[in-house]
Amino acid sequence: MIVGLAVVLFTKYDAFMYQQPVGQVTKVERQQTTSEVDNYQNHDHQTTQLVELKILNGSNRGQKLTVSNQYSDSQAMDNKYRVNQQVLLSIHTNRHKKISGTILDIKRDTVVVALIVTMVGLLIILRATGLRALLSLAVNVILFFIAVSLDVHRQGFGVLWIFGLLSLVFTAITLVLVLGWNKKTIASFLATIGGSAASLIIGMLVFTLTHNQGLHFETMEYVTQNPEPLFLAETLMGALGAVMDEATDIIVSLDQIVTANHKITGQEIWQSGKTIGQSIMGPLINVLFMIFMADTFSLMILYLRNGNGIGYAIQMNMGLGIVQSLISGIGIVLVIPIASMLASRFLKKEAINHA
Amino acid sequence: MLNTVGILSLILAGLMIWIGRSAGFRSFLSIGINFLILLLNIRLIAWGFPALVVTLLSALFILATTIFLGNSNDQSNETAFYATLLVLAVLTGLIVLLQGPLSVQGFGNENTEDLEGMSLLVGIQFQQIMTSTMLISTLGAISEAAIAEATGLTELVKMGSDLTTAEIMKHGFSIGHEIIGTALNTLFFGFFGGFLGLFIWYVKLNYHFAGFINNKIFVSEIAMVLISFIGVALTVPLTVIVIRIRAKNLRE
């Protein structure tokens, strides 16, 4: 707890670790506000504020700097600065050694670290399994960045293979760390890979059959390489966690039941597996669906306020997210029969051995 | 003429009905209904209704749809629903509190291409839309965790009816541990898998660690993962508490 607080406090004073200048807002003075109406009769205001900053690091440390900033009520891409906020700066020194600067971005690391500390704290309160999950997450993050670098290095060539291989490694590492090395893990691994691969193949078949009709890969965000294989890789990665979650949930719950009742038959396990699967498949598909859809809100609202119809806005912003949700959903459903079947074989034998 | 979305929807519906019969059909329906609620949510906010109020109402309907339509077991449904309401209350407070410090509203520099030719002065506060985005993005995860926890416990109580409250608690936390462990992965992959392109962008354009840890889009995504995760973690003890209260009420 104390360590966590110390880490959060540290980030408030970590400016010295930054290579680029960091400033803290010491005073804000509001100047004029003008009313604006755009082409679509949206009313907004533009306000100019004078922001006084103290530089916290580098050769100009301790010096004061005044920057003029303009923000709107919407704050779509601009920011209204407040006292005590820390910002990243770009500083220029002119011939007379007078400094001027612009604000590049807000320094957000303190909040991020505070949230991470909260998460780790909760994991510690909930003990061991959580910590192992965290370790697997850390390993996965490192592997993820290695894979991304590899993809950049190969200029996007073979992106699906890189991330397909990565999924196998992710699944193995995560399951071994979370569940340990046992039959539950093997069953979950096989179910996860089976479900993911099947859903991706179905997705690719449908794309081919319909000649990508109704798919607008050009609307994909942040694309720097061939979009279609990238989209499939994103879908695979996005669903992998959920498919793994599903497989593990079913197999762990079945294991609990087998442990509580040794006399259970293989047929009953299969039935229970389907019952558990049935009740989580909908919610689990909704998890990904909510994540994929929520991310489009800002753009959707911008489109609608810019005089576009809702059909067009959906097509441009939500279309690919919907396809991604559907392919993920297919994987999530297919995992149920696979996991139940595997569980009724693997776990039953283990129960007999225990008895 | 069927397009890609149509065919994939039919395949998904078919598979869900095959596995769950009528329950599977209801699950599929819940996804469709949630989509309509989301569209209505967006439409109302775009018309200028207060985002937080609209979103909280949408959240209630989405939780109810996801939990009650997705599952045929009434007992575990109600438990899960009450637990998610408690979690939602906590998360709303957390998200509203975090909006100021996070300042991740609207769009980042990486979005510039998507925004070409658009008016940004649309008179709607994007900070409120971000609150809405964050709240909605947690709903799936917390209802999923609550249902998994409640269903697991209810199945367990059914199989061995002579379990004591202490044993239920123990099994509850045992199921909970694993749910939390795997939920972390669902969320992590769910958020970041979808942003593979963005990460490739960061690496390609040589973002420094500082530029990336403070980046608007990255921070908003990681904040959503962490908030959702906090929600999932809270779901476990809160579900066990709801089960205990309900068991006590049933005995009396």
Interface residues (C-beta under 8 A of the other chain):
Chain A: Y18 Q19 Q20 E36 D38 N39 Y40 N42 H43 D44 Q46 S72 D73 S74 Q75 A76 M77 N79 R82 Q85 L88 D105 I106 K107 R108 D109 T110 V111 V112 L115 I116 T118 M119 L122 L123 L126 R127 A128 T129 G130 R132 A133 L134 S136 L137 N140 F144 F145 V148 S149 D151 V152 G156 F163 F170 T174 V178 L179 I202 G203 V206 F207 L209 T210 N212 Q213 G214 L215 M220 E221 Y222 V223 T224 Q225 L230 A233 E234 T235 L236 M237 G238 A239 L240 G241 A242 M244 D245 T248 D249 V252 S253 Q256 I257 A260 N261 I264 S272 K274 T275 I276 G277 Q278 S279 I280 M281 G282 P283 L284 I285 N286 V287 L288 F289 M290 I291 F292 M293 A294 D295 F297 S298 L299 M300 I301 L302 Y303 L304 R305 N306 I310 I314 G319 G321 I322 V323 Q324 S325 L326 I327 G329 I330 V333 L334 I336 P337
Chain B: M1 L2 N3 T4 V5 G6 I7 L8 S9 I11 L12 L15 M16 I19 G20 A23 G24 R26 S27 F28 S30 I31 N34 F35 L38 L39 I42 R43 I45 A46 I62 T66 I67 L69 G70 N71 S72 N73 S76 L98 G100 P101 L102 S103 V104 Q105 G106 F107 G108 N109 E110 N111 D114 L115 M118 S119 L120 L121 V122 G123 I124 Q125 F126 Q127 I129 M130 S132 T133 M134 I136 S137 T138 L139 G140 A141 S143 E144 I147 A148 T151 G152 E155 L156 M159 G160 L163 H171 F173 S174 I175 G176 H177 E178 I179 I180 G181 T182 A183 L184 N185 T186 L187 F188 F189 G190 F191 F192 G193 G194 F195 L196 G197 L198 F199 I200 W201 V203 K204 H208 A210 G211 I213 N214 N215 K216 V219 I222 A223 M224 L226 I227 F229 I230 A233 L234 V236
